[in-house]
Amino acid sequence: MTTQYPLTWPALIPRQKTREPGRFKTTLAQALANVENSLALFGKDSGKAVSNFVISTNYTLTERRPADPGVAVWFTWDGIQVAIPIDRYTTIEANLQAVHQIVEARRVELRHGTLALVRATFTGLLALAPPSGRSWREVLGMSLQGQVTRNDITMQYRHRSKGAATEVEQKELNVARDQAMKETPL
């Protein structure tokens, strides 16, 4: 299952190595409202409900400006689990506003193209979900909070790999390790 916290990032999308300030003039509350409104309008425009909506971030009440401002918006539309991950910008609100703009672009596709075109776009995103839908921290058995090192990841990966009973379990561990390494500073 996709989690709101910590950030659940799609396995096949690389993380940004550098970030830039967003040019969006929005607050976090407004960016959240924009994403929710865009998804509701997209569902209405397409005639297909948007469900299982989750915004996954590293935002907490105690850490409102996390070092990793990435955002992944997950939802189900027309039977397809979609992830729109953005970490290009230095703030959560800018990354959320970018998600809003992407959903609005799908609405434009819908108005000027066809439902099949939009479905094809989102079907391409279908493969981006982690194999089990669990975060790398869950797969590797790492704490859901706090910092981890690359050494911690390697040690836990080796420990879990010894107990992997099937090829599917090993593949899931490999994807989790790769994602963890991408998200963990050197």
C-alpha positions in Angstrom: 0.0 0.0 0.0 1.2 3.5 -0.8 2.0 5.5 2.4 1.5 9.2 3.0 4.6 9.2 5.2 7.4 8.6 4.5 7.5 9.4 0.9 6.7 6.4 -1.4 8.5 7.0 -4.7 7.8 5.0 -7.8 10.6 2.5 -8.3 11.5 3.3 -11.9 11.5 7.1 -11.7 15.0 8.5 -10.9 15.2 11.2 -8.2 16.5 14.7 -9.0 20.1 15.3 -8.1 19.6 19.0 -7.9 16.5 21.1 -7.2 15.5 24.6 -8.3 13.2 27.1 -6.6 9.7 26.9 -8.1 8.2 30.0 -9.7 4.8 29.2 -8.4 3.2 31.7 -6.1 1.2 29.4 -3.9 0.9 28.2 -0.3 0.9 24.6 0.7 -2.8 24.7 1.5 -3.6 26.2 -2.0 -1.3 23.7 -3.8 -3.1 20.8 -2.0 -6.5 22.3 -2.9 -5.4 22.7 -6.5 -4.3 19.0 -6.8 -7.5 17.8 -5.2 -9.7 20.0 -7.4 -7.8 19.1 -10.6 -8.2 15.4 -9.9 -11.9 15.8 -9.2 -12.4 17.7 -12.4 -10.3 15.2 -14.3 -12.6 12.4 -13.0 -15.7 14.4 -14.0 -14.3 15.3 -17.4 -13.4 11.7 -18.2 -16.5 10.1 -16.7 -14.1 7.8 -14.7 -13.8 8.1 -11.0 -10.5 9.0 -9.3 -10.2 6.9 -6.1 -7.5 5.8 -3.6 -6.0 9.3 -3.6 -2.8 9.5 -1.6 -0.3 12.3 -1.4 3.0 10.8 -0.2 5.7 13.2 1.2 8.2 13.5 4.0 6.2 16.3 5.6 5.3 16.0 9.2 4.0 18.4 11.8 7.5 18.5 13.4 9.3 18.8 10.0 7.4 21.1 7.7 10.4 21.8 5.5 12.0 18.3 5.1 15.4 18.0 3.4 13.6 15.9 0.7 10.7 18.0 -0.6 9.6 15.3 -3.1 6.0 14.5 -3.6 4.3 11.5 -5.2 0.6 11.7 -5.8 -1.0 8.3 -6.2 -4.5 7.5 -7.3 -6.6 4.9 -9.2 -8.3 6.0 -12.4 -10.2 3.7 -14.8 -8.7 0.6 -13.0 -5.1 2.0 -13.4 -2.9 2.9 -10.4 -1.2 6.1 -11.4 1.8 7.8 -9.7 2.8 11.4 -10.5 6.1 11.9 -8.7 7.8 15.4 -8.7 10.9 16.4 -6.8 12.3 19.1 -9.2 11.6 22.0 -6.8 12.9 22.9 -3.4 9.5 23.1 -1.6 6.7 20.7 -1.2 4.2 23.3 -2.3 6.0 23.9 -5.6 6.2 20.2 -6.3 2.5 19.8 -5.5 1.7 22.7 -7.8 3.7 21.0 -10.6 1.5 17.9 -10.1 -1.6 20.1 -10.4 -0.2 21.4 -13.7 0.4 17.9 -15.0 -3.2 16.8 -14.2 -4.4 19.9 -15.9 -2.4 18.9 -19.0 -4.2 15.6 -19.0 -7.5 17.5 -18.9 -6.3 19.4 -22.0 -5.4 16.1 -23.6 -8.9 14.9 -22.8 -10.6 18.0 -24.3 -8.5 18.0 -27.5 -7.7 14.3 -27.9 -9.6 11.2 -26.7 -10.1 9.1 -23.6 -7.9 6.5 -25.3 -5.0 8.9 -25.5 -5.2 9.8 -21.8 -5.6 6.1 -20.9 -2.4 5.4 -22.9 -0.6 8.2 -21.1 -1.6 6.8 -17.7 -1.0 3.2 -18.7 2.6 4.2 -19.3 2.7 5.3 -15.7 1.3 2.0 -14.5 4.6 0.2 -14.6 6.1 2.9 -12.3 4.5 1.5 -9.1 6.7 -0.5 -6.8 6.1 -4.3 -7.4 4.4 -4.8 -4.1 3.1 -1.2 -3.6 5.3 -1.1 -0.5 8.0 1.5 0.1 11.6 0.4 0.1 11.8 0.9 3.8 9.0 -1.6 4.3 10.5 -4.1 1.9 13.9 -3.9 3.5 12.5 -3.8 7.0 14.0 -0.4 7.8 12.5 2.1 10.3 9.9 4.3 8.8 11.5 7.3 10.3 15.0 8.6 10.6 18.1 8.6 8.5 19.7 5.5 7.1 23.1 5.1 5.5 24.0 3.3 2.4 25.8 0.8 4.6 22.6 0.2 6.6 20.8 -0.5 3.3 23.4 -2.9 2.1 23.5 -4.8 5.4 19.7 -5.1 5.5 19.5 -6.0 1.8 22.0 -8.9 2.4 20.2 -10.1 5.5 16.8 -10.1 3.7 18.2 -11.7 0.5 19.3 -14.7 2.5 15.7 -15.4 3.5 14.1 -14.7 0.1 12.3 -17.8 -0.8 11.2 -16.9 -4.4 12.5 -15.1 -7.4 9.7 -12.6 -7.0 10.8 -11.8 -3.4 14.4 -11.3 -4.6 13.3 -9.0 -7.4 11.3 -6.9 -4.9 14.4 -6.7 -2.7 16.5 -5.7 -5.6 14.1 -2.9 -6.6 13.9 -1.7 -3.0 17.7 -1.6 -2.6 18.1 0.3 -5.9 15.4 2.8 -4.9 16.9 3.2 -1.4 20.4 3.9 -2.8 19.0 6.5 -5.2 17.3 8.3 -2.3 20.2 8.1 0.2 23.0 10.6 0.0 26.5 9.3 -0.4 
